[in-house]
Amino acid sequence: MEEVARMAWIARAINPQLKPIDSWLMDKHFMRKHGPDAYYGQK
């Protein structure tokens, strides 16, 4: 998790106008691994 935070900090330093990803995209990637119809990783 710390590495992800570091990458986000660097990305914001490079481009201060950077916006967060849309919630639907974040939900899609979360649900593909953790949702009822998960198809990536282990349940």
C-alpha positions as CSV (number, residue, x, y, z in Angstrom):
1,M,0.0,0.0,0.0
2,E,2.8,2.4,0.8
3,E,4.2,2.0,-2.8
4,V,0.8,2.8,-4.3
5,A,0.6,6.0,-2.1
6,R,4.2,6.9,-3.2
7,M,3.3,6.5,-6.9
8,A,0.2,8.7,-6.5
9,W,2.3,11.3,-4.7
10,I,4.8,11.3,-7.6
11,A,2.1,11.5,-10.2
12,R,0.5,14.5,-8.5
13,A,4.0,16.2,-8.2
14,I,4.4,15.7,-12.0
15,N,0.9,16.8,-12.9
16,P,-1.0,18.8,-10.2
17,Q,-4.1,18.9,-12.3
18,L,-4.3,15.1,-12.2
19,K,-7.8,13.9,-11.2
20,P,-8.8,10.7,-9.5
21,I,-10.2,7.9,-11.6
22,D,-13.9,7.7,-12.0
23,S,-15.7,5.7,-9.4
24,W,-17.2,3.3,-11.9
25,L,-13.7,2.3,-13.1
26,M,-12.5,1.8,-9.5
27,D,-15.6,-0.3,-8.7
28,K,-15.1,-2.3,-11.9
29,H,-11.5,-3.2,-10.9
30,F,-12.5,-4.0,-7.3
31,M,-15.5,-6.1,-8.3
32,R,-13.6,-8.2,-10.8
33,K,-11.5,-9.6,-7.9
34,H,-13.9,-9.3,-5.0
35,G,-17.4,-9.3,-6.4
36,P,-19.9,-12.2,-6.6
37,D,-18.9,-12.9,-10.2
38,A,-15.1,-12.4,-9.6
39,Y,-13.0,-13.5,-12.6
40,Y,-9.5,-12.3,-11.5
41,G,-7.5,-13.6,-8.6
42,Q,-8.9,-15.8,-5.9
43,K,-12.2,-15.4,-4.1
